[in-house]
Amino acid sequence: MNTPPPESEDRKPPTFWQMLHSVIAAAFGVQSGKNRERDFNHGKPIHFAVIGLLFTVFLAALLFGVVNLILYFALD
């Protein structure tokens, strides 16, 4: 059997998708303790800061677009 022990899985740094999931979950206040512990133990703070900043810009642009779309149709 060539399956690695479970603790070697925990030692890998989080992937981009895991970090994005953590940022979104933390933004909405539903981050799990297990993921938070993984992030603090194996993640780099700069990666989470950059992804968090990009998520914030994306969310602000999305809200701006939705409001403009609503105003466009409301004023017609």
N, C-alpha and C positions, 0 to 999 in steps of 0.2 A: 504494500500500500504506500503510495507516494503522497498522501494527503498531509499538508503541513499542520502542525499543532495550532490550535485556535489562538494562542497568544501571539504567534507570528503575524496573524491577520491584524491584530490590534497595534502592532508596531509600525505599520505602514502609515505614511502621512495620508490625510484625507484627499480624495480625488476632487477635481473641480466640481463635479455634480454633488458630491457630499457637502462640500463647502457652500455651494449655492443653496442647497436644501437647508443647511444650518442657518445661513443668513436670513432666508425667507421665514423659517420657523421662529428665529429669534425676533425678527421684526414684528411678527404677529403675537409674540409671547407664548408660543407653544413648543419651545425647544425642549427635547427630552434630556433627562439627566445623563443618560448614557452617551448621547451625541455630544453634549456639552463637555463631558469629561474627555471624550476622544479629541475634541477640538482643542481643548486647553493642553492636553498632554502631547499631542503630535502635530498640531497645526501651527503655522506661522502667522503671527498677528497681522503682518502686512498684507498677506493674501486675503484674510477676512475683511480688512479695512478697505481694500481696493474693490472686492466684490460687493461689499456693503454700500460703498459710494456709487458704484455703477447701478446697483439695484435701486438706490434712492433716486438717482437721476432718471432711470427708466420709469419708476412709479410716478414721479412728478410730471414727466412728459406725457405719460398715459392719462393722468388726471386732467392735465391741461388740454389734451386733445378731446377727451370726453366732454369737458365743460364747453369747449368751443363748438363741438358738434351739436350739443343740446341748445346752445344759444343760437346757432345758425338756423336750426329748424324751428325754434321758438319765435324768432323774429320774422320769419317768412310770412 
